[in-house]
């Protein structure tokens, strides 16, 4: 089992977070270092350490995660003007926490390329 991360502790409510969306499969909360006016992280409650790990998961579980990402964006009012979803995987992509998480960014026009 992977080491406990800050996201494990947020899901367990051991650390505070500004939660914006929750259902039985995901928890979404504001990023502490926002890169856009709206920058929320969405994590699955059933931990995966990275996008790579999703290849070994039940497709329904993966679907619940993506559905949670979309529901989070909808709850934040981002669907009309659009938003970006970023999934970092591994060191070169600068995945800083070994817990699968989607960044939902919006609230302004976003530039391209992102990095």
N, CA, C and O atoms as a GROMACS GRO file, in nm:
protein
  460
    1UNK      N    1   0.084  -0.119   0.000
    1UNK     CA    2   0.000   0.000   0.000
    1UNK      C    3   0.088   0.125   0.000
    1UNK      O    4   0.189   0.130   0.070
    2UNK      N    5   0.050   0.222  -0.077
    2UNK     CA    6   0.126   0.347  -0.087
    2UNK      C    7   0.119   0.423   0.046
    2UNK      O    8   0.026   0.407   0.124
    3UNK      N    9   0.219   0.504   0.068
    3UNK     CA   10   0.225   0.586   0.188
    3UNK      C   11   0.107   0.682   0.194
    3UNK      O   12   0.052   0.723   0.092
    4UNK      N   13   0.070   0.718   0.317
    4UNK     CA   14  -0.041   0.812   0.335
    4UNK      C   15   0.002   0.950   0.286
    4UNK      O   16   0.114   0.994   0.311
    5UNK      N   17  -0.088   1.018   0.217
    5UNK     CA   18  -0.062   1.151   0.163
    5UNK      C   19  -0.154   1.253   0.228
    5UNK      O   20  -0.244   1.218   0.305
    6UNK      N   21  -0.130   1.378   0.196
    6UNK     CA   22  -0.217   1.485   0.245
    6UNK      C   23  -0.360   1.462   0.195
    6UNK      O   24  -0.455   1.493   0.267
    7UNK      N   25  -0.377   1.408   0.074
    7UNK     CA   26  -0.512   1.383   0.022
    7UNK      C   27  -0.582   1.272   0.098
    7UNK      O   28  -0.703   1.278   0.120
    8UNK      N   29  -0.508   1.168   0.139
    8UNK     CA   30  -0.567   1.065   0.225
    8UNK      C   31  -0.624   1.130   0.351
    8UNK      O   32  -0.735   1.098   0.394
    9UNK      N   33  -0.546   1.220   0.408
    9UNK     CA   34  -0.588   1.283   0.533
    9UNK      C   35  -0.706   1.378   0.513
    9UNK      O   36  -0.788   1.393   0.603
   10UNK      N   37  -0.714   1.441   0.397
   10UNK     CA   38  -0.830   1.526   0.368
   10UNK      C   39  -0.955   1.440   0.350
   10UNK      O   40  -1.061   1.473   0.404
   11UNK      N   41  -0.944   1.331   0.275
   11UNK     CA   42  -1.059   1.241   0.255
   11UNK      C   43  -1.109   1.187   0.389
   11UNK      O   44  -1.230   1.175   0.410
   12UNK      N   45  -1.016   1.156   0.480
   12UNK     CA   46  -1.053   1.104   0.613
   12UNK      C   47  -1.097   1.215   0.709
   12UNK      O   48  -1.134   1.187   0.823
   13UNK      N   49  -1.093   1.339   0.664
   13UNK     CA   50  -1.128   1.457   0.744
   13UNK      C   51  -1.031   1.479   0.860
   13UNK      O   52  -1.069   1.534   0.963
   14UNK      N   53  -0.908   1.435   0.843
   14UNK     CA   54  -0.804   1.459   0.943
   14UNK      C   55  -0.739   1.596   0.922
   14UNK      O   56  -0.680   1.651   1.014
   15UNK      N   57  -0.750   1.649   0.801
   15UNK     CA   58  -0.701   1.783   0.769
   15UNK      C   59  -0.816   1.864   0.710
   15UNK      O   60  -0.902   1.808   0.641
   16UNK      N   61  -0.819   1.994   0.736
   16UNK     CA   62  -0.926   2.077   0.678
   16UNK      C   63  -0.904   2.102   0.530
   16UNK      O   64  -0.791   2.102   0.481
   17UNK      N   65  -1.013   2.124   0.461
   17UNK     CA   66  -1.011   2.161   0.319
   17UNK      C   67  -1.138   2.238   0.290
   17UNK      O   68  -1.241   2.219   0.355
   18UNK      N   69  -1.130   2.325   0.189
   18UNK     CA   70  -1.249   2.399   0.145
   18UNK      C   71  -1.320   2.312   0.041
   18UNK      O   72  -1.294   2.322  -0.079
   19UNK      N   73  -1.409   2.229   0.088
   19UNK     CA   74  -1.478   2.131   0.003
   19UNK      C   75  -1.586   2.202  -0.078
   19UNK      O   76  -1.663   2.282  -0.025
   20UNK      N   77  -1.590   2.170  -0.208
   20UNK     CA   78  -1.690   2.231  -0.296
   20UNK      C   79  -1.787   2.129  -0.353
   20UNK      O   80  -1.895   2.165  -0.398
   21UNK      N   81  -1.749   2.001  -0.351
   21UNK     CA   82  -1.838   1.897  -0.404
   21UNK      C   83  -1.799   1.765  -0.339
   21UNK      O   84  -1.682   1.737  -0.314
   22UNK      N   85  -1.901   1.684  -0.314
   22UNK     CA   86  -1.876   1.549  -0.263
   22UNK      C   87  -1.992   1.460  -0.300
   22UNK      O   88  -2.108   1.501  -0.295
   23UNK      N   89  -1.958   1.337  -0.339
   23UNK     CA   90  -2.059   1.233  -0.353
   23UNK      C   91  -1.998   1.106  -0.295
   23UNK      O   92  -1.894   1.112  -0.229
   24UNK      N   93  -2.058   0.993  -0.318
   24UNK     CA   94  -2.007   0.870  -0.256
   24UNK      C   95  -1.877   0.821  -0.318
   24UNK      O   96  -1.813   0.731  -0.264
   25UNK      N   97  -1.835   0.879  -0.432
   25UNK     CA   98  -1.715   0.834  -0.502
   25UNK      C   99  -1.599   0.933  -0.503
   25UNK      O  100  -1.484   0.891  -0.512
   26UNK      N  101  -1.627   1.063  -0.494
   26UNK     CA  102  -1.522   1.164  -0.504
   26UNK      C  103  -1.539   1.272  -0.399
   26UNK      O  104  -1.646   1.292  -0.341
   27UNK      N  105  -1.428   1.342  -0.377
   27UNK     CA  106  -1.426   1.462  -0.293
   27UNK      C  107  -1.352   1.569  -0.372
   27UNK      O  108  -1.246   1.544  -0.429
   28UNK      N  109  -1.409   1.690  -0.376
   28UNK     CA  110  -1.348   1.801  -0.449
   28UNK      C  111  -1.329   1.918  -0.354
   28UNK      O  112  -1.417   1.953  -0.276
   29UNK      N  113  -1.210   1.978  -0.363
   29UNK     CA  114  -1.176   2.087  -0.272
   29UNK      C  115  -1.082   2.185  -0.341
   29UNK      O  116  -1.012   2.150  -0.437
   30UNK      N  117  -1.080   2.308  -0.292
   30UNK     CA  118  -0.995   2.412  -0.350
   30UNK      C  119  -0.848   2.379  -0.334
   30UNK      O  120  -0.805   2.330  -0.229
   31UNK      N  121  -0.770   2.406  -0.439
   31UNK     CA  122  -0.624   2.391  -0.434
   31UNK      C  123  -0.568   2.503  -0.348
   31UNK      O  124  -0.616   2.616  -0.354
   32UNK      N  125  -0.466   2.473  -0.267
   32UNK     CA  126  -0.408   2.576  -0.181
   32UNK      C  127  -0.312   2.668  -0.256
   32UNK      O  128  -0.271   2.771  -0.202
   33UNK      N  129  -0.275   2.632  -0.380
   33UNK     CA  130  -0.192   2.717  -0.464
   33UNK      C  131  -0.261   2.733  -0.600
   33UNK      O  132  -0.213   2.679  -0.700
   34UNK      N  133  -0.372   2.808  -0.604
   34UNK     CA  134  -0.451   2.816  -0.728
   34UNK      C  135  -0.374   2.878  -0.844
   34UNK      O  136  -0.298   2.972  -0.827
   35UNK      N  137  -0.398   2.821  -0.962
   35UNK     CA  138  -0.336   2.869  -1.085
   35UNK      C  139  -0.438   2.938  -1.177
   35UNK      O  140  -0.404   2.977  -1.288
   36UNK      N  141  -0.560   2.952  -1.129
   36UNK     CA  142  -0.668   3.019  -1.202
   36UNK      C  143  -0.767   3.068  -1.097
   36UNK      O  144  -0.761   3.024  -0.982
   37UNK      N  145  -0.859   3.158  -1.133
   37UNK     CA  146  -0.957   3.204  -1.035
   37UNK      C  147  -1.032   3.090  -0.967
   37UNK      O  148  -1.064   3.097  -0.848
   38UNK      N  149  -1.061   2.985  -1.043
   38UNK     CA  150  -1.118   2.863  -0.985
   38UNK      C  151  -1.020   2.751  -1.012
   38UNK      O  152  -0.988   2.722  -1.127
   39UNK      N  153  -0.972   2.689  -0.905
   39UNK     CA  154  -0.878   2.577  -0.916
   39UNK      C  155  -0.912   2.479  -0.806
   39UNK      O  156  -0.882   2.501  -0.688
   40UNK      N  157  -0.976   2.371  -0.846
   40UNK     CA  158  -1.026   2.270  -0.753
   40UNK      C  159  -0.962   2.137  -0.787
   40UNK      O  160  -0.938   2.107  -0.904
   41UNK      N  161  -0.934   2.058  -0.685
   41UNK     CA  162  -0.882   1.923  -0.702
   41UNK      C  163  -0.995   1.823  -0.675
   41UNK      O  164  -1.071   1.838  -0.579
   42UNK      N  165  -1.004   1.723  -0.760
   42UNK     CA  166  -1.103   1.617  -0.743
   42UNK      C  167  -1.027   1.487  -0.721
   42UNK      O  168  -0.944   1.449  -0.803
   43UNK      N  169  -1.056   1.419  -0.609
   43UNK     CA  170  -0.988   1.293  -0.577
   43UNK      C  171  -1.092   1.183  -0.562
   43UNK      O  172  -1.202   1.207  -0.511
   44UNK      N  173  -1.057   1.061  -0.605
   44UNK     CA  174  -1.148   0.949  -0.580
   44UNK      C  175  -1.137   0.908  -0.433
   44UNK      O  176  -1.028   0.911  -0.376
   45UNK      N  177  -1.247   0.869  -0.374
   45UNK     CA  178  -1.242   0.824  -0.236
   45UNK      C  179  -1.174   0.688  -0.224
   45UNK      O  180  -1.114   0.657  -0.122
   46UNK      N  181  -1.184   0.606  -0.327
   46UNK     CA  182  -1.110   0.481  -0.332
   46UNK      C  183  -0.976   0.514  -0.397
   46UNK      O  184  -0.969   0.532  -0.518
   47UNK      N  185  -0.872   0.520  -0.317
   47UNK     CA  186  -0.743   0.573  -0.361
   47UNK      C  187  -0.682   0.497  -0.478
   47UNK      O  188  -0.682   0.374  -0.483
   48UNK      N  189  -0.630   0.574  -0.571
   48UNK     CA  190  -0.540   0.528  -0.676
   48UNK      C  191  -0.422   0.625  -0.668
   48UNK      O  192  -0.442   0.743  -0.640
   49UNK      N  193  -0.301   0.578  -0.694
   49UNK     CA  194  -0.187   0.667  -0.680
   49UNK      C  195  -0.160   0.750  -0.805
   49UNK      O  196  -0.096   0.855  -0.796
   50UNK      N  197  -0.209   0.704  -0.921
   50UNK     CA  198  -0.181   0.776  -1.045
   50UNK      C  199  -0.280   0.736  -1.153
   50UNK      O  200  -0.359   0.643  -1.136
   51UNK      N  201  -0.274   0.807  -1.264
   51UNK     CA  202  -0.356   0.772  -1.380
   51UNK      C  203  -0.321   0.632  -1.428
   51UNK      O  204  -0.409   0.555  -1.466
   52UNK      N  205  -0.192   0.598  -1.424
   52UNK     CA  206  -0.149   0.464  -1.467
   52UNK      C  207  -0.224   0.353  -1.395
   52UNK      O  208  -0.258   0.252  -1.456
   53UNK      N  209  -0.250   0.373  -1.268
   53UNK     CA  210  -0.318   0.270  -1.189
   53UNK      C  211  -0.461   0.245  -1.235
   53UNK      O  212  -0.517   0.139  -1.208
   54UNK      N  213  -0.520   0.342  -1.305
   54UNK     CA  214  -0.658   0.325  -1.352
   54UNK      C  215  -0.672   0.211  -1.452
   54UNK      O  216  -0.781   0.155  -1.468
   55UNK      N  217  -0.564   0.177  -1.521
   55UNK     CA  218  -0.568   0.067  -1.618
   55UNK      C  219  -0.604  -0.066  -1.552
   55UNK      O  220  -0.654  -0.157  -1.618
   56UNK      N  221  -0.578  -0.076  -1.423
   56UNK     CA  222  -0.606  -0.200  -1.350
   56UNK      C  223  -0.735  -0.193  -1.269
   56UNK      O  224  -0.767  -0.287  -1.197
   57UNK      N  225  -0.808  -0.086  -1.281
   57UNK     CA  226  -0.930  -0.067  -1.203
   57UNK      C  227  -1.054  -0.105  -1.283
   57UNK      O  228  -1.050  -0.112  -1.406
   58UNK      N  229  -1.160  -0.128  -1.213
   58UNK     CA  230  -1.289  -0.155  -1.274
   58UNK      C  231  -1.331  -0.032  -1.356
   58UNK      O  232  -1.326   0.080  -1.305
   59UNK      N  233  -1.371  -0.051  -1.481
   59UNK     CA  234  -1.412   0.064  -1.563
   59UNK      C  235  -1.523   0.148  -1.498
   59UNK      O  236  -1.529   0.269  -1.519
   60UNK      N  237  -1.609   0.085  -1.422
   60UNK     CA  238  -1.715   0.160  -1.355
   60UNK      C  239  -1.655   0.258  -1.253
   60UNK      O  240  -1.704   0.370  -1.238
   61UNK      N  241  -1.553   0.216  -1.184
   61UNK     CA  242  -1.485   0.302  -1.088
   61UNK      C  243  -1.422   0.423  -1.158
   61UNK      O  244  -1.431   0.535  -1.108
   62UNK      N  245  -1.360   0.399  -1.273
   62UNK     CA  246  -1.301   0.508  -1.351
   62UNK      C  247  -1.412   0.604  -1.396
   62UNK      O  248  -1.395   0.726  -1.392
   63UNK      N  249  -1.522   0.548  -1.439
   63UNK     CA  250  -1.635   0.631  -1.481
   63UNK      C  251  -1.690   0.717  -1.370
   63UNK      O  252  -1.726   0.833  -1.392
   64UNK      N  253  -1.697   0.663  -1.249
   64UNK     CA  254  -1.745   0.743  -1.136
   64UNK      C  255  -1.652   0.860  -1.107
   64UNK      O  256  -1.697   0.968  -1.071
   65UNK      N  257  -1.521   0.836  -1.124
   65UNK     CA  258  -1.425   0.945  -1.104
   65UNK      C  259  -1.448   1.056  -1.207
   65UNK      O  260  -1.457   1.173  -1.170
   66UNK      N  261  -1.458   1.020  -1.334
   66UNK     CA  262  -1.480   1.121  -1.438
   66UNK      C  263  -1.614   1.190  -1.422
   66UNK      O  264  -1.626   1.311  -1.446
   67UNK      N  265  -1.714   1.115  -1.383
   67UNK     CA  266  -1.844   1.176  -1.358
   67UNK      C  267  -1.834   1.278  -1.244
   67UNK      O  268  -1.897   1.384  -1.250
   68UNK      N  269  -1.756   1.246  -1.142
   68UNK     CA  270  -1.736   1.339  -1.031
   68UNK      C  271  -1.664   1.466  -1.074
   68UNK      O  272  -1.695   1.574  -1.025
   69UNK      N  273  -1.568   1.452  -1.166
   69UNK     CA  274  -1.499   1.570  -1.220
   69UNK      C  275  -1.600   1.660  -1.290
   69UNK      O  276  -1.602   1.781  -1.268
   70UNK      N  277  -1.684   1.603  -1.376
   70UNK     CA  278  -1.784   1.682  -1.448
   70UNK      C  279  -1.887   1.743  -1.353
   70UNK      O  280  -1.926   1.859  -1.371
   71UNK      N  281  -1.930   1.669  -1.254
   71UNK     CA  282  -2.027   1.721  -1.158
   71UNK      C  283  -1.967   1.835  -1.077
   71UNK      O  284  -2.037   1.932  -1.044
   72UNK      N  285  -1.840   1.825  -1.045
   72UNK     CA  286  -1.771   1.934  -0.974
   72UNK      C  287  -1.772   2.060  -1.058
   72UNK      O  288  -1.807   2.168  -1.009
   73UNK      N  289  -1.732   2.048  -1.185
   73UNK     CA  290  -1.731   2.166  -1.274
   73UNK      C  291  -1.870   2.226  -1.286
   73UNK      O  292  -1.886   2.348  -1.283
   74UNK      N  293  -1.970   2.143  -1.298
   74UNK     CA  294  -2.108   2.192  -1.306
   74UNK      C  295  -2.146   2.266  -1.178
   74UNK      O  296  -2.207   2.372  -1.184
   75UNK      N  297  -2.109   2.209  -1.063
   75UNK     CA  298  -2.145   2.272  -0.935
   75UNK      C  299  -2.077   2.407  -0.916
   75UNK      O  300  -2.125   2.493  -0.842
   76UNK      N  301  -1.964   2.427  -0.984
   76UNK     CA  302  -1.890   2.553  -0.976
   76UNK      C  303  -1.935   2.654  -1.082
   76UNK      O  304  -1.883   2.765  -1.086
   77UNK      N  305  -2.030   2.616  -1.165
   77UNK     CA  306  -2.080   2.706  -1.269
   77UNK      C  307  -1.986   2.725  -1.386
   77UNK      O  308  -1.988   2.830  -1.450
   78UNK      N  309  -1.903   2.625  -1.414
   78UNK     CA  310  -1.802   2.639  -1.519
   78UNK      C  311  -1.846   2.588  -1.656
   78UNK      O  312  -1.774   2.607  -1.753
   79UNK      N  313  -1.960   2.526  -1.666
   79UNK     CA  314  -1.995   2.460  -1.792
   79UNK      C  315  -2.028   2.557  -1.905
   79UNK      O  316  -2.004   2.524  -2.021
   80UNK      N  317  -2.081   2.673  -1.875
   80UNK     CA  318  -2.119   2.766  -1.982
   80UNK      C  319  -1.997   2.820  -2.058
   80UNK      O  320  -1.996   2.819  -2.181
   81UNK      N  321  -1.896   2.866  -1.986
   81UNK     CA  322  -1.779   2.926  -2.052
   81UNK      C  323  -1.664   2.828  -2.071
   81UNK      O  324  -1.571   2.857  -2.146
   82UNK      N  325  -1.668   2.715  -2.006
   82UNK     CA  326  -1.565   2.614  -2.022
   82UNK      C  327  -1.466   2.608  -1.908
   82UNK      O  328  -1.458   2.698  -1.824
   83UNK      N  329  -1.392   2.500  -1.908
   83UNK     CA  330  -1.294   2.476  -1.803
   83UNK      C  331  -1.192   2.375  -1.854
   83UNK      O  332  -1.214   2.310  -1.956
   84UNK      N  333  -1.082   2.364  -1.784
   84UNK     CA  334  -0.978   2.268  -1.819
   84UNK      C  335  -0.968   2.164  -1.709
   84UNK      O  336  -0.981   2.195  -1.591
   85UNK      N  337  -0.945   2.039  -1.750
   85UNK     CA  338  -0.919   1.930  -1.656
   85UNK      C  339  -0.777   1.881  -1.685
   85UNK      O  340  -0.744   1.846  -1.798
   86UNK      N  341  -0.694   1.879  -1.581
   86UNK     CA  342  -0.554   1.837  -1.594
   86UNK      C  343  -0.530   1.717  -1.502
   86UNK      O  344  -0.566   1.719  -1.385
   87UNK      N  345  -0.469   1.613  -1.560
   87UNK     CA  346  -0.428   1.496  -1.483
   87UNK      C  347  -0.277   1.481  -1.502
   87UNK      O  348  -0.232   1.446  -1.611
   88UNK      N  349  -0.201   1.506  -1.399
   88UNK     CA  350  -0.056   1.491  -1.404
   88UNK      C  351  -0.021   1.348  -1.363
   88UNK      O  352  -0.080   1.294  -1.269
   89UNK      N  353   0.075   1.287  -1.433
   89UNK     CA  354   0.113   1.150  -1.403
   89UNK      C  355   0.265   1.138  -1.400
   89UNK      O  356   0.330   1.142  -1.505
   90UNK      N  357   0.320   1.124  -1.283
   90UNK     CA  358   0.463   1.103  -1.269
   90UNK      C  359   0.546   1.228  -1.252
   90UNK      O  360   0.496   1.341  -1.260
   91UNK      N  361   0.674   1.206  -1.226
   91UNK     CA  362   0.768   1.313  -1.194
   91UNK      C  363   0.778   1.419  -1.305
   91UNK      O  364   0.771   1.538  -1.276
   92UNK      N  365   0.796   1.376  -1.430
   92UNK     CA  366   0.813   1.474  -1.538
   92UNK      C  367   0.689   1.559  -1.561
   92UNK      O  368   0.698   1.670  -1.612
   93UNK      N  369   0.574   1.507  -1.523
   93UNK     CA  370   0.450   1.584  -1.534
   93UNK      C  371   0.424   1.667  -1.408
   93UNK      O  372   0.325   1.739  -1.399
   94UNK      N  373   0.515   1.656  -1.314
   94UNK     CA  374   0.508   1.729  -1.186
   94UNK      C  375   0.391   1.687  -1.099
   94UNK      O  376   0.327   1.770  -1.034
   95UNK      N  377   0.363   1.558  -1.098
   95UNK     CA  378   0.265   1.506  -1.003
   95UNK      C  379   0.331   1.513  -0.866
   95UNK      O  380   0.427   1.441  -0.839
   96UNK      N  381   0.279   1.600  -0.780
   96UNK     CA  382   0.345   1.625  -0.652
   96UNK      C  383   0.290   1.542  -0.538
   96UNK      O  384   0.353   1.532  -0.433
   97UNK      N  385   0.173   1.482  -0.555
   97UNK     CA  386   0.113   1.398  -0.452
   97UNK      C  387   0.080   1.263  -0.514
   97UNK      O  388   0.016   1.256  -0.619
   98UNK      N  389   0.124   1.156  -0.451
   98UNK     CA  390   0.101   1.020  -0.503
   98UNK      C  391  -0.040   0.974  -0.470
   98UNK      O  392  -0.061   0.876  -0.398
   99UNK      N  393  -0.136   1.047  -0.524
   99UNK     CA  394  -0.278   1.018  -0.509
   99UNK      C  395  -0.343   1.077  -0.633
   99UNK      O  396  -0.331   1.197  -0.658
  100UNK      N  397  -0.410   0.994  -0.710
  100UNK     CA  398  -0.475   1.042  -0.831
  100UNK      C  399  -0.562   1.163  -0.800
  100UNK      O  400  -0.642   1.162  -0.707
  101UNK      N  401  -0.546   1.267  -0.879
  101UNK     CA  402  -0.630   1.385  -0.863
  101UNK      C  403  -0.640   1.460  -0.995
  101UNK      O  404  -0.545   1.466  -1.073
  102UNK      N  405  -0.756   1.515  -1.019
  102UNK     CA  406  -0.781   1.598  -1.137
  102UNK      C  407  -0.786   1.743  -1.092
  102UNK      O  408  -0.850   1.777  -0.993
  103UNK      N  409  -0.718   1.828  -1.167
  103UNK     CA  410  -0.725   1.972  -1.146
  103UNK      C  411  -0.838   2.024  -1.236
  103UNK      O  412  -0.836   2.000  -1.357
  104UNK      N  413  -0.933   2.093  -1.179
  104UNK     CA  414  -1.039   2.160  -1.256
  104UNK      C  415  -1.010   2.309  -1.247
  104UNK      O  416  -1.014   2.368  -1.139
  105UNK      N  417  -0.979   2.369  -1.363
  105UNK     CA  418  -0.941   2.510  -1.367
  105UNK      C  419  -1.038   2.589  -1.454
  105UNK      O  420  -1.080   2.542  -1.560
  106UNK      N  421  -1.072   2.708  -1.410
  106UNK     CA  422  -1.161   2.792  -1.489
  106UNK      C  423  -1.176   2.929  -1.427
  106UNK      O  424  -1.100   2.968  -1.338
  107UNK      N  425  -1.274   3.001  -1.477
  107UNK     CA  426  -1.300   3.136  -1.426
  107UNK      C  427  -1.234   3.245  -1.507
  107UNK      O  428  -1.250   3.363  -1.477
  108UNK      N  429  -1.160   3.208  -1.612
  108UNK     CA  430  -1.098   3.302  -1.704
  108UNK      C  431  -1.056   3.223  -1.828
  108UNK      O  432  -1.049   3.101  -1.822
  109UNK      N  433  -1.028   3.293  -1.941
  109UNK     CA  434  -0.973   3.222  -2.056
  109UNK      C  435  -0.836   3.165  -2.019
  109UNK      O  436  -0.753   3.233  -1.958
  110UNK      N  437  -0.812   3.040  -2.056
  110UNK     CA  438  -0.688   2.971  -2.022
  110UNK      C  439  -0.598   2.964  -2.145
  110UNK      O  440  -0.645   2.934  -2.256
  111UNK      N  441  -0.470   2.990  -2.125
  111UNK     CA  442  -0.376   2.988  -2.238
  111UNK      C  443  -0.340   2.847  -2.282
  111UNK      O  444  -0.366   2.749  -2.214
  112UNK      N  445  -0.277   2.842  -2.400
  112UNK     CA  446  -0.228   2.714  -2.454
  112UNK      C  447  -0.099   2.741  -2.530
  112UNK      O  448  -0.096   2.841  -2.602
  113UNK      N  449   0.003   2.665  -2.522
  113UNK     CA  450   0.011   2.540  -2.447
  113UNK      C  451   0.026   2.567  -2.298
  113UNK      O  452   0.074   2.672  -2.256
  114UNK      N  453  -0.015   2.469  -2.216
  114UNK     CA  454  -0.016   2.490  -2.071
  114UNK      C  455   0.122   2.484  -2.006
  114UNK      O  456   0.140   2.544  -1.900
  115UNK      N  457   0.219   2.415  -2.065
  115UNK     CA  458   0.345   2.400  -1.994
  115UNK      C  459   0.458   2.413  -2.086
  115UNK      O  460   0.573   2.404  -2.043
   0.00000   0.00000   0.00000
